[in-house]
């Protein structure tokens, strides 16, 4: 006598699992088609659920999009913030550039969503607001650096926008070409931003070539012995300043180490709070899942 095996029914997803599935599907569709090109029907069909299930979790397409954008922004901002925790300014710059390129490499879909013309459903989740948030962090770094080197700290916000904008636009370009490799692109970004084309001038001005023609200047006589002594004194002064900067950077490194320890303590506390919030979300989703099950029984009575 043959044994008849009945097919097992598909396991019902929990509320949390269904939510994550819809977010993942929405992320892929938004990256491929944009907000306007993606429909709630398409999200539901890809997840093999009815539209009411999507509405139950997010209230509509806008809700899915807002969650996707918020997650991508938090992920990228977290990577940049971690990079800027380094002690030396050069290392901060290198790690920040690498962090952005690594995010693009590992989360191409997310980056495509962020750089698109954002829909109103994203709230503050636009690429422009993302750049502003990153620039505000870089601004603090530059202000300290400018003060230590004799530049005007008030110019830090403008330079932060310049620096972040350069890196972000390079990232948009690299999103599609992917050549050269990540580290090589970061090295070139740092080379330009750190070293400059001819070295950063604390008092920039329009070059003489761009100004109105000036009267001819008489030839300058050969350097005198007095001028040579003055140049030597200036060189000695530069060496002393360089040593002061090195000592200051060592102190900053120690301060950064202390800040990192405090930051770890803060992150541990935040992790505990996040776990508490997650527990509350799970409880809410469990209630929603029960409600959805009751609605399904009403819609499809046996």
N, C-alpha and C positions, 0 to 999 in steps of 0.2 A: 504494500500500500504506500503510495507516494505521500510525502509530507508537503502540505501547501504552506508556504511562507508568505505571510501578509506583508506588504511593503510598509516600512516604518514611516510615520508621518514626519514631516520636516519640523525640527525643533524651533519653537517660537523664540524669537530674540527678546532679550530683556529690553527695558526702556532705554538704558544706557547704551546697549549695543546697537539698537535701532538708530538712536540719535547720532552715534559716531558713524554709522554706515551712511546716513543721509548727508552728514557733513562732508565725508570723503567723496561721495558722488557729486555733491554740489561743487566742491573744490575743483574737481576735474572738469566739470562742464563749464563752470565760470571761466576757468583758465583757457579753455578751448574756444568758447563762443561769446564770452562776456556776459554781463548781467542781462542786458536786453535780449540777447540771443538765446538765453536759457529759459525754459518754461517750467512751471511747477509740475505739469504733466510729465515732462521728460525726466525730472528728478524722481518722481513717484514710479514711473515705468521702469527706470533703470534699477531702482531698489526693489521692484516687484511688489509694491504696496499701492494702496489707494491714496488719492490725494488727501482725504481727511487725516490720514496718518501723518503726513508732512505738516498739515495745518496744526495738528494736535501738539507736535513737538516745537514748531517754530512760528506758527501763525501765518506762514506764507513764505514765498521765495525770498522776500526781503530779510526775513529772520535768518534764513540759512546763510545768505550772503553776508550779513552783519557778523555772524559768528565766525565765518571763514576768514574775513578780513581782519577781525580782531585777533584771531589766533596767529595769523601770519605776522601781523605787526608786533605782537608781543614776543614772538619767536625771534624775529630779526633784531628788535630792540634789546632783547636779552643777550644776544650774541655780541652786539656792539658794546653794550654796557660792560660785559665781562672783559672784552678786549681793552677797553679804556681804563681798566683797573691796574694795568701794568705800571711799573714805577717810572721808567724812562719815557720821555715824550716820543722818541723815535720808535721805541717798541710799541707804544700805544698806537701810533700811526700805522705801523706795519700790521699789527694784529687786527686793527679795525678794518683795514683794506682786505685782509685775508678773510675776516669774518663775513663781510658782505659777499665776497666772491664764493665763499664756501656755501653760504645760504642760497645763492643763485644756482650753484651746482647741485646742491642736494634738494632744493625746494623750488625747482623751476616753475612749477605750476603756481605756487604761492606768489612768487615774484611777478609773474605775468599778471596776476590778479591785481597786485598792488600798483603796478605801473600803468594799468588801464585807466581811462577816464572814469573815475569812481562814481557810482550811483549815489543818490542821496541816502539810500538805505545804509550806506557804510558809515554814516555819521562823520566822525573825525577821521575815519580810516582812509584817507586819501594819501597819495604818494607825497604830495606837497606837505601835508601835516606830519608825515613820517620823517621827511627830510628835516623839518623844523625841529622835531623832537630830538633827532640825532645831533643836529647843529647846536642845540642848547647845551648838550652834554660836552661837545667838542669846545664850545665857547668857554666853559670853565677851565678846561685844560689850557687853551691858548692864552687866556687872561693871566694865569699864573706864569706861563712861559714868557709872555711878553714883559710882565713886570720884572722878572728875573734878568731879562736881557736888555732892559732899558727902553723897550717900545711902549707905546701908549696902550694900556689895557682896554681903554674904551673902544679900540678898533677891533677887539676880539670877536664881537658878534658878526661883523662884516666878513672878517677872514674865515670865520667858521662856516658861513654860508658858501663862500668861495670853495673852501676845501671839500666840504661834504657834497656840494653840487658837482664838483669835478669827479669825485669818486663814484657818485650815484649815476651820472650820465655814462661814465665808462662801464659801469655794471650793466646798464641797459644795452649798450652796444655789445658787450661780451656775452649777454644772454643768448644771442643767436649765433655769433661767430665761433665762440669757444676756443679761439686761438689768438695768441699763445696760451700756454697753460696758466693755471690760477696763480701760482707763485711768481711766475715771470711777469704777469700783468701787475700784480701787487708791487713787485720790485720797481717797475717803471713808474707806477703811481707815486710811490714813496720818493723815488729819485727826483721827480719833478716837484712834488709838494715840499719836500724837506730841503733839497739843495737849491731849487729855483733855477731859472734859466741862467742867471748870472750872480745869484746870491741875493737874499732879501735885503732891501734897502729900508732902513728905519724911517727915512723921509723921502718917499717916492715923489717924483715929479715928471712932467712930460720931458722927453729927451730933446736935446738941442735940434735934432733933425726935424722934429715936428713943429718947432716954434717958427716965429717970423725970422727972416734972415737978420743976423746980427753983424755989427761992424767987424772987420777982420781983426784978429788978435795978433799982437806982436809975438814973434817966436820967443819961447821961454828959454832963459839961459841954462847952461848945464848945472846939475846939482852941485851945490857947494858943500864944503866940509861941515858947516853948521847945520845944513839941512840933513846931512847924513847922520849926524848925532841925534837930531830930533827924530828921525825915522827909527833909529835904534831905540830911543827912549819909548817911542810909540809901540814898538815891537815888544819891549819888556812889559809895558803896561798891558798889552793884549794877552801875554802869557800869564800875568798875574790874574787878570780877569777870568781867563780860562780855568785857572786853578780854583778860583773862588766858585765858579759855576760847577766844577766837578765836586767840590766839597758840598755845595748846596744840593746837588743831585743825590749825593750819598745820604744826606739828611732826609731828603724827600723820599728816598727809597725806604728808609727806616720808618718814616711816617706812613708810607703806603702799606708797609707790612702790618703795622698796627691797625690801619684802617681795614685791611683785608681780614684780619682776625675778627674785628668788630662786625664786618659785613657777613662773615660766616655765621656768627651768632644770630645776626638779624635774619639771615636766610633760613636758619633752622626754625626760628620762631614763625616766620612766614609760611614755612612748609607745614608746620603744625596747624596754623590757621587755615591753610589751603585744604588740608585733609579734613578739617571740620566742615568747611564749605562743601567739599566733595561729598561728604556723608549726607549733608542736607539735600544736595542735588539728587543723590541716589534715592533718598526717601521720597522726594517729590516725584521723581520719574517712576518710582514704583507705584505711587498713587495714580499717576497718569496712565500707566500701563493697565492698571486694574480698570480704570474708567474706559480706556479704549477697548478692553476686552468686553466690558458690559455693553458698550455701543455696538460692537460687532455681533454680539449675541442678539441684540434687538434688531439689527439690520438683516441678519441671517439666522432666523430661528430654525431649530432642527425640526 
